[in-house]
Amino acid sequence: MSGIPPCGLHWRRGREDDPEHSTPSRTTDNTISESPRSIRYSMSNINLATLDISEHPNLPTSSAVLFKAKADKKLSFEKIASHIGRDEVATAAIFYGQAKASAEDIVKLAEVLGIDHGQLEFLLGGFPDRGKSVPFPPKDPLIYRLYEIVQNYGYAYKAVMNEKFGDGIMSAISFSTKVEKETDKDGNDWAVVTWRGKWLPYSRF
């Protein structure tokens, strides 16, 4: 399939788009909380995603171990990703059991998280059981918004991609994705999510 360009999608979402779900609340311990079960925003501006494993029974054992070490070390996915040399989203996917860690990844994760290498190798040495981490339809407001975007624009994406690339699909295997933050002139924050997948034409037979 040489010469076939990758297909990319990205969108922006501003914090003002959905005040009901995006406005943070202040807790008694001077912490600003947006998603109490997973993410806390401290006054020192350190954003750390954490995990309440009791709320996620389908996640592998490795998730609890990785997230505990991450919280203990107070490390963001950005810092962990920088240490292991991978993208933030790919790194987070390893924590949720949705991506495979290479032998080198395991060595570097053990280093940065302070986990015994043998234990981590045992936990991450197999193949991921993908697709079980999120119920369908999703209940978390942020994840549901991603689902909602595909509901609203799925056929529009398909139509435009078919016109640009022909009859085929965008791969989710030969694929990369990233999340970026933009701030406009008015001080509003925007989330920029990019999908980049190889275009796979349907075979003629």
N, C-alpha and C positions, 0 to 999 in steps of 0.2 A: 504493500500500500504506500510505496514511496511517492512523494510528491503530494500526498493528501494532507492538507493543513489541519492543525488541531482546531477544535471548535471550542470557543471560550464564552463564558457568560459571567457577568458580574453585576451586582446591584448595590445600591446605597439605601440605607435606612436611617433616618434621623431620629434622635431621641424624642423629638416633639411629635412624632407620628402617632404615638399611642400612649397618651399620658397615663391611662389606667394601669398599664403594665410596665411602664418605663420610669415612673417617678419613684425615686428611692424613698425609704422611710428611715427615720432615725430611731435607734434602739436605746435602751437604758444604759448600755455600756459604751455609749459614744461611738457606736459603729453604725454605718449606713448600710442597710441591707436591701438588696433588690430581689434576690431569689434565696430565701432563708435556708433552703435545703442544700444549696450548692455553692453560692457565691456571696462573699461578704466584702464590702468596701470599707476600709479603715480610714480614719482621719489622716493617717500618714500617706495616703494615696497609694497604698500597696494593694493591688487587686489580686486576690488569691482564690482560685476555684478549689473547693473542697468537695468531699463526698460523704453523704450519709448512706452507708451501704445497706441499711435496713430498708431504704426506699427504693433500692435497685437490686432486687433478688436475682435478676438474670445476669448480672455482671460476674465475671470470673473472680476467683480468689485473689489473683494478682492485683486487681483494681484496689481492693482495700489496703493491701501492703504498699502499693505505689503512692496512693493518695495520702496515707498516714505519714509516710516519709516526706512527701512534698510539703504537707502542713507543718511537720516538725521542723523542717529546714527553712520554712517560709519562702519557698521558691515559686516563682511564676512559671507558666509554661514557656514564656519567652526565654527565661534564663536557662531552663532545662534544655530547650531546643537548641539554644546557642552552644551549650556544652557538648551535646551529642551530634551536632551538625545536621539537624533536620528541621523542617518547618514546624511551627507551633501546632498547627492542626494535626499534622501527622504524629507529632509527639503526644498530643492529647488523645488521639485515637488509640495509641498503644496503651495508655492508662485505662481506657474504657474497654480494652480487649477487642478492638475493631481493626487493628493493624498488627502485622507481625514485626517483632523486633529482631534485627540482625544480631549476630554474635558480637559485633562491635558496639551496637546500641546497648546491649546488655551490660557489657563491660563499663561503658561510660555512664549508664544509668546507675549502676552500682556505686560508682565513684561519687557522682554528684548527689545522690540521695542517701549515701551511707548505709546501703543494704548489702548484706552478704552476697557475694557474687554467685556462689553455689545455689543459694536459695532463689535468687532472681533468675538464674539460668533454668532451674527446675520449673518455676512459675511461667516463664515466657518462652520456653523452648519449643512448645507445640505450635499448632496452627490455630489461628483465631476462628471462633465460631461466630461469624459475622451476622449482623442483622437482628440480634435479640435484645439489644440494649435499650431500645425505645419502643414503648407500646404504640399500637397504631389504631386509630389516629393518635398522635402525640398529645399529652396533656399539659406539658410544660409550656407556658405562654410563648417563650422565645422559639422553642423548637416548632411549636404549632405555626408560628408566623412563616417559617421556612416551608412548611407543608402548604400553608395558605397561598404562598407565592406561586407554588407549582400548580395548585388548584386554579388560581386566577389566570396564570400566564402559560400554563403547560402547552396548550394547543397553539398559542401564539409563538412560543419558542420552537415548537415542532415545525410550524409552517415556514417560519423564517429560515430555520436551519435546512429544511428540505430545499428551499429555493436557493440557498447559498451553496449547499454541498451535494444535493441529490438525495436519493432514497437510501437512508441508512440511519444510524444512531450515534450518539456521542458516548464513547466508552467511559465507564466508571472504574475501569481497571487500569488502562493506560491514561492516567488521570492525576491531576494535582489541584489543590484548592488552597486558598489563603484568605486571611481576614486582615483588613487594614483599617486604621482609624483616620478620619479626616475631620478637620474643624473648619467651618465656614467663617466668613467675615463677621457674622453676627454672634460667633461663639458657640453655635450649635454643633454637636458631635454627630458624625455620620459613620455608620458601619459600611464598609465596602467589602463584599464577599465575592470572590472570583472562583469560577469553575473553569478548568482547562482540560478538555478530554479529546483524545484522538478520534477522528471521524472514521467510522466503520461502515462502509457500504454493504448493503445486503448482497449476498452472492447470487449470481444468475445460474440456474441449473435446469 
